[in-house]
Amino acid sequence: MLQDTLLARRPPWLPAALVALARHEVLCSRQLAALVGESESTVEATFDSLLREGLLVVHQPLMRANERALGMVYALTRRGYRAVGESRVHPVRRSSLTVAHDVLRNDLGVVLELLDRRGLLRLLEWQTARSHLADAVWLMERSHAVRVPLVADALAVVDAGDGPSTLLIETDRGTVSEKRMALRYRGYQSWWQDGGPLRRFGSKRLRVLTLVPNEARLERLRLAALKATDGRGSGLFWFALESFIDVTRPSGLLLACWRVSRNDSDGQLDSIFPSIRTP
């Protein structure tokens, strides 16, 4: 259990911040500040003492051109996990590139949690463990059977007032070729048609959300998903800019900012939760 130090009392929001850090594994100061209702500077000043006590480590994320700087990125050490009542012998090791990817992915988890707190929706589940998400399908590619792994970056189960809906999240940073992404979309389409969501997650309602860094990449991936369905299109695949997923403005997720891979939706923007009135 986290105790006060001899020199200062712990702030009342600190336990909640550490529990959130244990849940998400890596969070930047901006995300933590949004979750606990404090300023980034306050969070960083408090976490400085925890770094000296060996409860935390700071990661250095490797950002790509035109990506917003993440600032301080924190993770719990083994001692930090013990302080919040969890036992992890070996906390996950991440490369600088993976750290940036995971923090950007966690933006959506934090935004959904904040919307849940405001009563705008219910976040029933948030998962990022590969063991929970992984599945695969076999596709024919040039007369050869090809195994296509389907491992999304995260899974969210959300109820926006019309029953639970499962969202699989792909966080795209432009590092995977469009050809490979097109094959992945073909895999998702085949998996969905074969009842994969119900078999794997017990879900009949599923959408695959791809968050992308810029408009050009968004349109290329949307067309790749359209091609994966032989031009028929599918309401399975949704695309939006990462910039709309902002922990300082959670309601941005609810705006009509999504493009769906339908053959009749050229330029049309949709809301992912149309039943929710945007605050």
C-alpha positions in Angstrom: 0.0 0.0 0.0 1.3 3.5 -0.8 2.2 5.4 2.3 2.8 9.1 3.0 6.4 10.1 3.1 8.0 11.7 6.1 8.3 15.0 4.3 4.9 15.3 2.6 1.5 13.7 2.4 0.5 12.0 -0.8 -2.1 13.9 -2.8 -5.6 12.3 -2.7 -5.7 11.7 -6.5 -2.4 9.7 -6.5 -3.8 6.2 -5.8 -6.3 6.6 -8.7 -3.5 7.7 -11.0 -1.3 4.6 -10.1 -4.3 2.3 -10.6 -4.9 3.8 -14.0 -1.2 3.3 -14.8 -1.4 -0.3 -13.8 -4.4 -0.8 -16.0 -3.0 0.9 -19.1 0.7 0.0 -18.4 2.0 3.2 -20.1 0.5 6.7 -19.8 1.8 10.1 -20.5 1.3 13.0 -18.1 -1.4 14.5 -20.3 -3.5 11.3 -20.1 -2.9 11.0 -16.3 -3.9 14.7 -15.8 -7.1 14.1 -17.7 -8.0 11.1 -15.6 -7.3 12.6 -12.2 -8.4 16.2 -13.0 -5.1 17.9 -12.3 -2.6 19.8 -14.4 0.2 18.1 -16.2 2.8 20.0 -14.2 1.1 18.9 -10.9 1.2 15.2 -12.1 4.9 15.5 -13.2 6.0 17.2 -9.9 4.3 14.5 -7.8 5.6 11.6 -10.0 9.2 13.0 -9.6 9.2 11.8 -6.0 7.9 8.4 -7.1 10.7 8.1 -9.6 13.2 8.7 -6.8 11.5 6.0 -4.7 11.8 3.5 -7.5 8.1 3.1 -8.0 8.1 4.4 -11.6 10.2 4.6 -14.7 10.1 7.1 -17.5 10.1 6.0 -21.1 11.4 7.9 -24.1 8.9 7.4 -27.0 10.2 7.5 -30.5 7.9 9.9 -32.4 7.5 10.2 -36.1 7.5 13.4 -38.2 4.4 15.6 -37.6 3.3 13.6 -34.5 2.5 15.5 -31.4 5.1 15.2 -28.7 4.0 13.0 -25.8 6.1 14.5 -23.0 6.7 12.4 -20.0 5.6 8.8 -20.4 5.4 6.7 -17.2 5.2 3.0 -16.3 5.2 1.2 -13.0 8.2 -0.8 -11.8 7.8 -4.1 -10.0 7.9 -2.2 -6.7 5.3 0.2 -8.1 2.9 -2.7 -9.0 3.3 -4.0 -5.4 2.3 -0.6 -4.1 -1.0 -0.9 -5.9 -1.6 -4.4 -4.8 -0.4 -6.2 -8.0 2.3 -8.7 -8.4 4.2 -8.6 -11.7 7.6 -10.3 -11.7 8.7 -8.7 -15.0 6.9 -5.6 -16.1 6.6 -5.4 -19.9 9.7 -4.2 -21.7 9.0 -1.9 -24.6 11.1 -0.3 -27.3 10.9 3.4 -27.8 8.8 2.9 -31.0 6.4 0.5 -29.1 6.0 3.0 -26.2 4.8 5.7 -28.6 2.4 3.3 -30.3 1.0 2.1 -27.0 0.5 5.6 -25.6 -1.3 6.7 -28.7 -3.5 3.6 -28.5 -4.3 4.4 -24.9 -5.7 7.8 -25.9 -8.8 6.0 -27.0 -9.1 4.0 -23.8 -8.8 7.1 -21.7 -11.3 9.0 -23.8 -13.8 6.2 -23.5 -13.3 6.1 -19.7 -13.9 9.9 -19.4 -17.1 9.6 -21.5 -18.2 6.8 -19.2 -17.7 9.0 -16.2 -19.8 11.7 -17.8 -22.6 9.3 -18.3 -22.5 9.6 -22.1 -21.8 5.9 -22.6 -20.8 2.7 -20.7 -17.4 1.3 -21.2 -17.9 -2.4 -20.4 -14.5 -3.6 -21.3 -11.1 -2.4 -22.5 -8.5 -5.0 -23.4 -5.0 -4.7 -24.9 -3.5 -8.1 -24.1 -2.5 -10.0 -27.3 -3.6 -13.2 -25.7 -7.2 -11.9 -25.4 -7.3 -10.3 -28.9 -5.5 -12.7 -31.1 -7.2 -14.8 -33.8 -6.3 -15.7 -37.4 -7.9 -16.7 -40.7 -6.7 -18.5 -43.9 -7.1 -16.8 -47.2 -6.2 -17.8 -50.8 -3.5 -15.5 -52.2 -2.3 -16.3 -55.7 -3.5 -19.9 -55.5 -1.8 -20.4 -52.1 -3.3 -20.6 -48.7 -2.0 -17.7 -46.5 -2.5 -17.5 -42.7 -3.5 -13.9 -41.8 -3.0 -13.1 -38.1 -5.7 -10.8 -36.7 -4.3 -9.0 -33.6 -5.9 -5.6 -33.1 -4.2 -3.1 -30.8 -7.1 -3.0 -28.4 -10.7 -4.1 -27.9 -13.5 -2.0 -26.4 -17.0 -3.1 -25.5 -19.2 0.0 -25.4 -22.9 0.5 -24.7 -24.1 3.8 -26.1 -27.7 3.2 -25.0 -28.6 0.6 -27.7 -26.8 -2.4 -26.3 -23.2 -3.6 -26.2 -21.0 -3.1 -29.3 -17.5 -4.4 -29.8 -14.8 -2.2 -31.3 -11.5 -3.5 -32.5 -8.9 -0.7 -32.7 -6.0 -0.5 -35.2 -3.6 2.3 -34.4 -1.9 3.1 -37.7 1.3 5.1 -37.8 2.2 4.5 -41.4 4.7 1.8 -40.6 2.7 -1.1 -42.3 2.4 -1.2 -46.0 -0.9 -0.6 -47.6 -0.7 -4.0 -49.3 -0.3 -5.7 -45.9 -3.2 -3.6 -44.5 -5.4 -4.6 -47.4 -4.7 -8.3 -46.7 -5.5 -7.6 -43.0 -8.9 -6.1 -44.0 -9.6 -9.1 -46.2 -8.9 -11.2 -43.2 -11.2 -9.2 -40.9 -14.0 -9.4 -43.6 -13.6 -13.2 -44.0 -13.4 -13.7 -40.2 -16.6 -11.6 -39.7 -18.5 -13.4 -42.3 -17.5 -16.7 -40.8 -18.8 -15.7 -37.3 -15.4 -14.9 -35.8 -16.6 -12.1 -33.5 -19.3 -14.3 -32.0 -16.9 -17.3 -31.6 -14.0 -15.3 -30.3 -15.6 -12.5 -28.2 -19.3 -13.6 -28.0 -20.2 -10.5 -29.9 -22.7 -10.1 -32.8 -22.0 -6.4 -33.2 -18.5 -5.5 -34.3 -16.7 -2.6 -36.0 -13.0 -2.3 -36.8 -11.7 1.2 -36.1 -8.5 2.4 -37.8 -7.0 5.6 -36.4 -4.6 7.2 -38.8 -2.1 10.2 -38.7 -3.3 12.2 -41.8 -6.0 12.5 -44.4 -4.0 11.0 -47.2 -3.2 7.9 -45.3 -6.9 7.6 -44.2 -8.2 7.7 -47.8 -5.6 5.1 -49.0 -6.5 2.7 -46.2 -10.3 3.3 -46.7 -9.8 2.4 -50.4 -7.8 -0.6 -49.4 -10.6 -1.8 -47.2 -13.1 -1.2 -50.0 -10.9 -3.2 -52.4 -10.7 -6.0 -49.8 -14.5 -6.4 -50.2 -14.3 -6.4 -54.0 -15.6 -2.9 -54.1 -18.9 -3.8 -52.4 -17.9 -1.9 -49.2 -18.7 -2.8 -45.6 -19.9 -1.1 -42.5 -17.3 -3.1 -40.7 -14.5 -0.7 -41.4 -14.4 2.8 -39.9 -11.5 5.4 -40.2 -10.7 8.6 -38.4 -7.8 10.9 -37.7 -5.9 10.3 -34.5 -6.3 14.0 -33.7 -10.0 13.5 -33.0 -9.0 11.2 -30.1 -8.0 13.9 -27.6 -8.1 13.3 -23.8 -8.5 17.0 -23.2 -11.6 17.0 -25.4 -13.2 13.6 -25.1 -16.4 14.6 -26.9 -14.4 14.9 -30.1 -14.8 11.1 -30.4 -18.6 11.6 -30.7 -18.4 14.0 -33.6 -19.2 13.1 -37.2 -15.5 12.6 -38.0 -15.5 9.0 -39.2 -15.3 7.6 -42.7 -16.8 4.3 -43.5 -15.5 2.0 -46.2 -18.7 1.9 -48.2 -18.9 2.4 -51.9 -21.5 5.1 -51.6 -19.9 7.1 -48.8 -17.3 9.2 -50.7 -16.6 12.2 -48.6 -19.4 11.5 -46.1 -18.6 11.8 -42.4 -20.4 9.7 -39.9 -20.7 9.5 -36.1 -19.7 6.3 -34.5 -22.3 6.7 -31.7 -25.2 8.5 -33.5 -27.5 7.9 -30.5 -25.4 10.2 -28.3 -26.0 13.9 -28.5 -22.7 15.7 -28.7 -22.2 18.0 -25.7 
